[in-house]
Each structure stands twice: as C-alpha cells, then as structure tokens.
Amino acid sequence: MSAPLAVARLAPPGFKLNPVPTPTRRRGRVVVASASPSANDAELAAKDENPYEILGVDVTASKRAVRDAFRAAAKRAHPDTPGGSAKAFDALAKAADVLTDDARRAQLDAVLLNVPAGSLALEELRWSRELAALREAEDAGEVKDPAAVLEAARAYAAAEKALDAIAKRKKKAEDAEKLRRKEEALRASQAARLEITSRIATKGLRGNDVAVTMTVTSEMLTEALEAQSAGGEKVPDRVTLPLRATTSVNCAKCNGWGEKEGHWTLALDKLCVKCSGMCRVEKTSTVRVPLRVDALDGERVVVTGAGDEGYRKQVTALGEMTEPGPGGDLIVTVALLRDGETTRR
C-alpha cells in the first residue's frame, strides 16, 4: 500500500510570475493571483536577487528540495572549488535561508505573485508545497510501516481537500467578478443607447463633426505641389495631403443596435460582442485633405462628410435599423511648422 500521489494543477492563461527555471522534479500545484502586498524587504529581494532563480527551484519547491538544490549548487560555488567564489556561495546561502524560513518566504511569494498576505493564492501555494513534501518523503523511502503510510494518506487527503476548497472559493470569486463586469457593461450600454436615442430625437441622424489638427511644413506643401502639377499646363492653387483621422461609426456587427442576433436571450448576455452594446465603434482611416499651397498656420479646412458616420435609428424590437444619416464634417486645423520646428505643442 502506498500513499496517494499529488495531482498537478496548471496555471491558467494570463498568469504572470517572475521567470523561474523549471526544477528537475516539479511537484504540487501552481497558483494564480492578483493584488498588491507591502513587504519592503521582500520586495527589494525579489527585484535584486530572486532566491528561486538563484537556487534554480520552482515556487512550489518544498524545504527538502530547497536544501538539496543548495547542497548541489554550493559544491560548485564554494570558494575552495575552482570557479567558485565567496560572493556566489553567500548568495546561495542567503537564498536558502529565505526559502526555508516560512515567514520570509511568505513575504517573498506575496511580492513575486503580486498578491496580499493571507490571500487564497498563498494558501494554495502552501498546500502545494505540503503535497510536494509528502511525495518526496515517499520517494525517499521514509513511508514504510503501516502507521506511516496511513498518516501520509491522511495528510494527502487533507491537502487535497484544502486545495479543492480553495479552488471552489476562487471559482466563486471569478464568477462573481464576471457577473459584476456583465452588469457594468449592461449599464454602460443602456446609458449609451439612451444618449443616442435622445440625440436622434433632438438633432436627427446626422453624425457629429470631428475637429483634428494637421501638422504640415512648407516643404511638404511644395513637394505635393510639384508632384501634383507634374505634366500639367496649369499649376494648381491647392494640393491634397493624407491625414489619418479617427471617427465614430455604427458597429458593423449589429448595425448600431447594440445587441446580438436573437431576441430571446438574457439581458446580461445579449450585448453585441464587437461594440459591447455601445452601438458605435471607432474607426481610423486616411482622409485626403485639400490645402492651399500658401496655407497659413491656424487655417481651417472643412472636409464634408468625413466626420462621424450618421446614426441609425431602431425601428423594431428585433433590431431592424434605418439607413445611417448623413456624416458629420471633418474640421481640420492646419499647424504649419516654422523652420527648425519638429513638433507643435
């Protein structure tokens, strides 16, 4: 009869931790966390010298694994060994001291995992190390007689039970956070749609005008004039220059409705996946702006219809929308750089 084995739990996507080399044998579970602790000494240690990196062990390493790693590395780093040095040996000893001291290691873990002291992530990490220690004791042949096997089995069961309880608490917290975000998105969508409805009722379907600043130089105007008048008999008094402008347009996914196709869905789950129920999205495109060859600093040019796209009006409960109204205008203010200027404040 042998004690049950530890079960590994992989960290989900998005989990971030300071780079730590993978050990030869990795036991236990890796944890996920988010929040911020306050342990100045541990924070400085983590930034300057990561004890896990120095010893080449994982965050789930037990004290036995830490001591084994220290002994192996200390033989190579000892000052009496060729290639060794007192500095390297002291760094190994300091790292081992931190990782075998429960309080100091907890502070270090809080910094590395970016979580507050006493968080679920640290609790899960502690139980993961318990599992690793139990497995290492079994591998070392320390669990032989029936009493020791029974005690190890109970310890395994207690650790797994604790980890399962932590997993349930984390899942409950994640579900609550997802619900909070959905409710927040729904409120934002309702406010945006109400604003659009009120605007259409007072100002019609025409899109908003958009004001932008276009930075040009005399050289740019001259080069554009030469390029656009090449081969022509008449020299133009205006040139066109490209401008990248960001405007608001109706969402192409929902046609400005803000909801998914299919009416019979819960309010929390029916927001359009592209615009998140906001009905409109931003779009950046290139606009050709006509400028006078001798344009002045501060001069304004209006590009008709190049502003925000016109609004659509909902006509049925199932999301049937009208055609968009006329677009707003793009109002371009010329910022003519003087000789020697590279930018305009």
WOHUQUI-V687408 format. One record per pair of residues at least 6 apart in sequence whose C-alpha atoms are under 8 Angstrom apart, sorted by the first residue. I is the first residue (numbers start at 1). J is the second residue. Records with the same first field share a line. If there is no record, write none. Layout:
I = J + J
This chain:
1 = 149
2 = 149
3 = 138 + 149 + 150 + 152 + 153 + 156
4 = 153 + 156
5 = 135 + 156
6 = 27 + 28 + 131 + 132 + 135 + 156
7 = 28 + 29
8 = 27 + 28 + 29 + 30
9 = 28 + 29 + 30 + 31
10 = 29 + 30 + 31
11 = 30 + 31 + 32
12 = 32
15 = 32 + 33
16 = 113
17 = 112 + 113
18 = 112
19 = 53
20 = 52 + 53 + 56 + 57 + 58 + 59
21 = 52 + 53 + 56 + 57 + 58
22 = 56 + 57 + 58
23 = 56 + 57 + 58
26 = 58 + 60 + 61 + 132
27 = 60 + 61 + 128 + 129 + 131 + 132 + 135
28 = 60 + 128 + 129 + 130 + 131 + 132
29 = 60 + 124 + 125 + 128
30 = 59 + 60 + 125 + 128
31 = 121 + 122 + 124 + 125
32 = 113 + 121
33 = 113 + 114 + 115 + 120 + 121
34 = 113 + 114 + 115
35 = 114 + 115 + 116
36 = 110 + 111 + 114 + 115 + 116
37 = 110 + 111 + 114 + 115 + 116 + 117
38 = 111 + 116
39 = 107 + 108 + 111
42 = 104 + 107 + 108 + 111
43 = 108 + 111 + 112
45 = 51 + 108
46 = 108 + 111 + 112
50 = 95
51 = 92 + 94 + 95 + 96 + 98 + 99
52 = 58 + 59 + 95 + 99
54 = 91 + 92 + 95
55 = 66 + 69 + 70 + 73 + 92 + 95 + 96
56 = 69
57 = 65 + 66 + 69
59 = 109 + 125
60 = 125 + 126 + 128 + 129 + 132
61 = 129 + 132
62 = 129 + 130 + 132 + 133
63 = 99 + 100 + 133
64 = 133 + 136
66 = 96 + 99 + 100
67 = 96
70 = 92 + 93 + 96
73 = 92
74 = 89 + 92
75 = 81
76 = 82 + 83 + 84
77 = 83 + 84 + 85 + 86 + 88 + 89
78 = 84 + 85 + 86 + 88 + 89
79 = 85 + 86 + 89
98 = 104 + 105
99 = 105
106 = 117 + 122
107 = 117
109 = 122
110 = 116 + 117 + 122
115 = 121 + 122
120 = 166 + 170
124 = 163 + 166
127 = 159 + 162 + 163
128 = 159 + 163
130 = 159
131 = 156 + 159
134 = 152 + 155 + 156
137 = 143
143 = 149 + 152
182 = 268 + 269
183 = 268
185 = 276 + 277
186 = 267 + 268 + 271 + 277
188 = 277 + 278
189 = 258 + 271 + 276 + 277 + 278
190 = 277
192 = 278 + 279
193 = 258 + 278 + 279
197 = 313
200 = 311 + 313
204 = 325
205 = 310 + 311 + 312 + 313 + 324 + 325 + 326
206 = 309 + 310 + 311 + 325 + 326 + 327 + 328
207 = 307 + 308 + 309 + 310 + 311 + 325 + 326 + 327 + 328
208 = 307 + 308 + 309 + 310 + 327 + 328 + 329
209 = 307 + 308 + 328 + 329 + 330 + 331
210 = 247 + 307 + 308 + 328 + 329 + 330 + 331
211 = 330 + 331 + 332 + 333
212 = 245 + 330 + 331 + 332 + 333
213 = 332 + 333 + 334 + 335
214 = 243 + 332 + 333 + 334 + 335
215 = 334 + 335 + 336 + 337 + 343 + 344
216 = 334 + 335 + 336 + 337
217 = 336 + 337 + 338
218 = 336 + 337
221 = 239 + 293
222 = 293
224 = 239 + 240 + 241
225 = 236 + 238 + 239 + 293
228 = 236 + 239
229 = 235 + 236
237 = 292 + 293
238 = 290 + 291 + 292 + 293
239 = 290 + 291 + 292 + 293
240 = 288 + 289 + 290 + 291
241 = 288 + 289 + 290 + 291
242 = 286 + 287 + 288 + 289
243 = 286 + 287 + 288 + 289
244 = 284 + 285 + 286 + 287
245 = 284 + 285 + 286 + 287
246 = 282 + 283 + 284 + 285
247 = 282 + 283 + 284 + 307 + 308 + 309
248 = 280 + 281 + 282 + 283 + 307 + 308 + 309
249 = 280 + 281 + 282 + 283 + 308 + 309 + 310
250 = 256 + 279 + 280 + 281 + 309 + 310 + 311 + 312
251 = 257 + 258 + 274 + 275 + 279 + 280 + 281
253 = 272 + 274
254 = 260 + 261 + 272 + 279
255 = 279 + 312 + 321
256 = 279 + 280 + 311 + 312 + 321
257 = 277 + 279 + 314 + 319 + 320 + 321
258 = 271 + 272 + 275 + 276 + 277 + 278 + 279 + 280
259 = 270 + 271 + 272 + 277 + 319
260 = 270 + 271 + 272 + 273
262 = 318
263 = 270 + 318
271 = 277
275 = 281
287 = 306
289 = 301 + 303
290 = 301
291 = 301
295 = 334 + 336
296 = 334 + 336
297 = 334 + 335 + 336 + 337
298 = 333 + 334 + 335 + 336
299 = 333 + 334 + 335
300 = 331 + 332 + 333 + 334
301 = 331 + 332 + 333 + 334
302 = 329 + 330 + 331 + 332
303 = 329 + 330 + 331 + 332
304 = 328 + 329 + 330
305 = 326 + 327 + 328 + 329 + 330
306 = 327 + 328 + 329 + 330
307 = 327 + 328 + 329 + 330 + 331
308 = 327 + 328 + 329
309 = 324 + 325 + 326 + 327 + 328
310 = 324 + 325 + 326 + 327 + 328
311 = 324 + 325
312 = 321 + 322 + 323 + 324 + 325
313 = 321 + 322 + 323 + 324
314 = 320 + 321 + 322
315 = 321 + 322
335 = 344
337 = 343 + 344
